[in-house]
Amino acid sequence: MATSFIRFLTFQKLMNYALLAFSFQVSRIVGRPILWGQPTTLSIEPTTSCNLRCPECPSGLRDFSRPTGMLQEKLFKQTIDQVQDHLTWLHLYFQGEPFLNPRFLEMVTYADSKGIFTSTSTNGHYLQEKQVAEILQSGLKQLIVSIDGITQEIYEKYRVGGNLEKVQKGLKLLLEERKKAKQNFPRVVLQFLVTGQNEHQLPELKRWAKEMQVDELQLKTTQIYDFENGSGLIPSDLGYSRYIPAGNGKWKLKKRIENKCWRMWQGAVATWDGKIVPCCFDKDAKFVMGELKAQSLASIWTSLPYQNFRKQLLSDRSQIEICRNCTE
């Protein structure tokens, strides 16, 4: 993956990244937001729709307070045309299942043609023969496939409504067809949210991932909304938990929230309808910094709302609602 990523880098992109990194460090020293450079990463939401009903996901619970819908290709292309000179990484995912957007892979191909490294995340239920062929032709560089159980009984406890066998068959087909085509991409990352329900399956998972020859197995901690009161989703092995006991039956974040956040200098997140929010923890788009349908990303990036948000997190990040359950 490193070779492909480097191939897309230009002097302009590297300089932009260096300016962002330097201005972030200066901002931390002086205690106020100084911003040099444009976003180096961007997440864009193909859709809020999903075929599953995962318990800690707004898409799965169908409880968004913001509008739901599908990203339109026109808005996507307009955005990519604005950012192509400085963007190093495009993650075509925020909420929802990307493959439910019928133009999803066409968007991937467009971004790839502009020299942008592309990535996405999926629950893996749409890896049939036709889609696999299109994926291999699209230019997609990284595909994260979420599997949170190695038996159907455990898998469906979190991936409610999911079919593990279907996902496993689709993943196997993709890897086989990629090998036949003598391609290295998309790089396949198998992602496993470790919970109290599935942590006992880790040894079996590791064996299966090795047999499948996925490029990477990623064990990820689970975000839990009402973590303060505990949850059956918190694993007993706290090495895989974002939370630790706080006493009196209460729980707290393992990592202390510091008054800094590289993400606010690194990149942004766009909802399907063009709202720019600060990061992926703002699932309901409560902190809208601007709208791509009316403004350029460059103007939003340096706007007063964005700078005020950065100023607040440098002074007291604990006062920002979406930061209270963050591990950044």
C-alpha positions in Angstrom: 0.0 0.0 0.0 2.8 2.4 0.8 4.1 2.3 -2.8 0.7 3.1 -4.2 0.2 5.9 -1.7 3.6 7.4 -2.4 2.9 7.3 -6.1 0.0 9.7 -5.6 2.1 12.2 -3.6 3.3 15.4 -5.3 5.6 18.1 -4.0 2.5 20.4 -3.6 0.8 17.7 -1.4 3.9 17.1 0.7 4.4 20.8 1.3 0.7 21.2 2.2 1.0 18.4 4.7 4.2 20.0 6.2 2.4 23.3 6.6 -0.5 21.7 8.3 1.7 19.8 10.7 3.8 22.8 11.5 0.9 25.1 12.0 -0.7 22.5 14.4 2.4 22.5 16.6 2.6 26.3 16.6 -1.1 26.5 17.5 -0.5 24.2 20.5 2.4 26.4 21.7 0.6 29.8 21.4 -2.8 28.4 22.4 -4.7 29.8 19.5 -5.5 28.3 16.1 -3.1 29.1 13.3 -3.8 27.3 10.1 -1.5 27.0 7.0 -2.5 24.6 4.3 -5.7 22.9 3.0 -7.2 19.5 4.2 -4.9 16.6 3.4 -7.6 14.0 4.1 -11.3 14.0 3.6 -14.1 11.6 4.4 -17.2 11.8 2.2 -20.4 10.0 3.0 -21.8 8.0 0.1 -25.1 7.3 1.9 -26.7 7.1 5.3 -28.6 3.9 4.3 -27.6 0.5 5.7 -28.8 -3.0 5.4 -27.9 -3.9 9.0 -29.1 -2.7 12.4 -26.0 -2.5 14.5 -26.8 -1.3 18.1 -24.2 1.5 18.4 -24.7 3.0 15.0 -27.1 5.7 14.0 -27.5 4.1 10.5 -28.4 0.8 12.1 -30.7 2.3 14.7 -32.4 4.5 12.1 -32.2 7.4 14.6 -30.4 10.2 12.7 -31.6 13.7 13.7 -30.2 15.0 10.4 -31.6 14.4 6.9 -30.7 11.0 5.3 -30.0 10.2 1.7 -27.5 9.5 -1.1 -24.5 11.5 -2.2 -25.0 12.8 -5.7 -22.3 12.4 -8.3 -22.3 16.1 -9.3 -21.6 17.3 -5.8 -18.9 14.7 -5.4 -17.1 15.6 -8.6 -17.3 19.4 -7.7 -15.7 18.6 -4.4 -13.0 16.4 -5.8 -12.1 19.0 -8.4 -11.6 21.5 -5.6 -9.3 19.3 -3.5 -7.3 17.2 -6.0 -4.1 19.3 -5.8 -3.7 18.9 -2.0 -5.7 15.9 -0.9 -3.6 12.8 -0.1 -6.3 10.4 1.2 -10.0 10.1 0.5 -12.1 7.9 2.7 -15.5 7.3 1.0 -17.3 6.5 4.2 -18.9 8.2 7.2 -22.2 6.5 8.1 -24.2 3.9 6.1 -23.1 1.2 3.7 -21.3 2.7 0.7 -22.3 0.0 -1.8 -25.9 0.9 -1.4 -25.2 4.1 -3.4 -25.5 2.9 -7.1 -22.8 5.3 -8.3 -20.4 4.6 -5.5 -17.7 2.8 -7.6 -17.9 5.4 -10.4 -17.1 8.0 -7.7 -14.1 5.9 -6.6 -12.9 5.8 -10.2 -13.2 9.5 -10.6 -11.2 10.2 -7.5 -8.5 7.7 -8.6 -8.3 9.4 -12.0 -7.5 12.6 -10.2 -4.5 11.0 -8.4 -6.2 10.6 -5.0 -5.7 7.5 -2.8 -9.1 6.0 -2.1 -10.4 3.9 0.8 -13.8 2.7 2.0 -15.4 0.6 4.7 -18.1 -2.0 4.2 -20.0 -4.7 6.1 -19.2 -6.9 3.1 -22.7 -8.0 2.1 -22.3 -6.7 -1.5 -19.2 -8.5 -2.6 -20.9 -10.6 -5.3 -19.3 -11.5 -8.7 -20.4 -8.3 -10.5 -19.4 -6.0 -7.7 -16.1 -7.7 -7.2 -15.2 -7.2 -10.9 -16.2 -3.6 -10.7 -14.2 -3.1 -7.5 -11.0 -4.4 -9.1 -11.5 -2.1 -12.1 -12.4 1.0 -10.0 -8.9 1.9 -8.7 -10.0 1.5 -5.1 -6.8 1.2 -3.0 -8.1 0.1 0.4 -11.2 -1.9 1.4 -12.0 -2.3 5.1 -14.4 -5.2 5.7 -16.1 -5.4 9.2 -16.6 -8.9 10.7 -17.4 -8.8 14.4 -17.8 -12.5 15.0 -16.5 -15.8 13.6 -19.7 -17.7 14.0 -23.2 -16.6 12.9 -24.5 -16.7 16.5 -21.9 -14.2 17.8 -21.6 -12.2 14.6 -25.3 -11.3 14.5 -25.3 -10.1 18.1 -23.6 -6.9 16.9 -24.2 -7.1 13.1 -27.9 -7.4 13.5 -29.5 -8.8 10.4 -26.2 -9.8 8.9 -25.2 -13.1 7.2 -21.7 -14.1 8.1 -21.4 -16.8 5.5 -22.4 -14.4 2.7 -19.7 -11.9 3.9 -17.0 -14.7 4.1 -17.9 -16.0 0.6 -17.7 -12.5 -0.8 -14.4 -11.7 0.8 -13.0 -15.0 -0.4 -14.2 -14.2 -3.9 -12.6 -10.8 -3.9 -9.3 -12.1 -2.7 -9.3 -14.9 -5.3 -10.2 -12.6 -8.2 -7.6 -10.1 -7.1 -5.0 -12.8 -7.2 -6.2 -14.0 -10.6 -6.0 -10.4 -12.0 -2.4 -10.1 -10.5 -3.4 -7.0 -8.6 -2.3 -5.8 -5.2 -5.4 -3.6 -4.8 -7.7 -3.0 -3.1 -5.7 -3.8 0.0 -8.1 -5.7 2.2 -8.3 -4.9 5.9 -10.4 -7.2 8.1 -11.7 -5.1 10.9 -13.0 -6.7 14.1 -14.7 -4.6 16.8 -13.7 -6.4 20.0 -16.6 -6.6 22.5 -17.6 -8.6 25.6 -19.6 -10.8 23.3 -16.9 -11.8 20.8 -13.5 -11.4 22.6 -13.3 -15.2 23.2 -13.2 -15.7 19.4 -10.0 -13.8 18.8 -7.7 -16.9 18.5 -10.1 -18.4 16.0 -10.4 -15.1 14.1 -6.7 -14.8 13.8 -6.4 -18.3 12.3 -9.2 -17.6 9.8 -7.7 -14.3 8.8 -4.4 -16.0 8.1 -6.1 -18.7 6.1 -7.9 -16.1 4.0 -4.7 -14.2 3.5 -6.2 -10.8 4.1 -3.6 -8.0 4.0 -4.2 -6.8 7.6 -6.3 -7.8 10.6 -7.3 -4.8 12.6 -8.6 -5.3 16.1 -10.6 -2.2 17.0 -12.1 -0.9 20.3 -15.8 -0.3 20.2 -17.4 3.1 20.8 -20.3 2.9 23.2 -22.7 5.9 23.6 -23.8 5.4 27.2 -20.4 4.0 28.4 -20.6 5.7 31.9 -23.1 3.1 33.1 -21.2 0.2 31.7 -22.3 -2.2 28.9 -22.1 -5.8 27.9 -20.1 -4.6 24.9 -17.2 -3.6 27.0 -14.7 -6.5 26.8 -13.3 -8.1 30.0 -9.8 -7.6 28.5 -9.5 -3.8 29.0 -6.6 -3.8 26.6 -9.3 -3.9 23.9 -11.5 -1.3 25.6 -11.8 2.5 25.3 -13.1 2.5 28.8 -12.0 1.6 32.3 -13.9 1.3 35.7 -14.3 4.7 37.5 -15.7 3.2 40.7 -19.2 2.8 42.1 -20.2 0.9 39.0 -19.3 3.7 36.7 -17.0 3.8 33.7 -14.7 6.5 32.2 -12.5 7.0 29.1 -9.2 5.2 29.4 -7.4 8.0 27.7 -7.5 11.5 29.2 -8.8 14.1 26.9 -6.1 16.6 26.0 -6.6 20.1 24.6 -5.3 19.2 21.2 -6.6 17.4 18.1 -4.5 16.8 14.9 -7.7 15.9 13.1 -8.9 19.5 13.1 -5.7 20.5 11.1 -5.5 17.3 9.1 -8.9 16.9 7.4 -12.7 17.2 7.4 -15.8 15.1 7.0 -18.6 15.7 4.5 -22.1 14.4 4.8 -24.0 13.0 1.8 -25.7 16.4 1.3 -22.5 18.5 1.5 -22.4 19.6 5.2 -18.8 19.9 6.5 -18.4 18.6 10.1 -15.2 18.5 12.1 -14.8 14.7 12.4 -16.4 11.3 12.3 -17.6 11.6 15.9 -20.1 14.2 14.8 -22.5 11.6 13.5 -25.6 13.7 13.7 -23.8 16.8 12.1 -24.4 19.0 15.2 -21.3 21.1 14.4 -21.8 22.2 10.8 -18.8 24.3 9.7 -20.3 25.1 6.2 -22.0 23.6 3.2 -20.4 22.6 0.0 -23.5 23.4 -2.0 -23.0 27.1 -1.3 -19.3 27.4 -0.3 -15.9 26.1 -1.4 -14.2 23.7 1.0 -11.2 26.1 1.1 -13.5 28.9 2.4 -15.1 26.6 4.9 -11.7 25.3 6.1 -10.6 28.8 7.3 -14.1 30.1 8.2 -14.8 31.7 11.6 -17.0 28.7 12.9 -14.1 26.3 12.1 -11.5 28.5 13.7 -13.7 29.0 16.8 -14.1 25.3 17.1 -10.3 24.8 16.9 -9.9 27.6 19.5 -12.3 25.9 21.9 -10.5 22.5 21.7 -7.2 24.2 22.3 -8.5 25.9 25.5 -10.9 23.3 26.9 -11.8 20.3 24.7 -13.9 18.7 27.4 -16.6 21.3 26.8 -17.2 20.0 23.3 -19.9 17.3 23.3 -18.5 15.1 20.5 -15.1 15.1 22.1 -16.3 13.4 25.3 -16.2 9.9 23.9 -13.2 10.4 21.7 -9.9 8.4 21.8 -7.9 10.8 19.5 
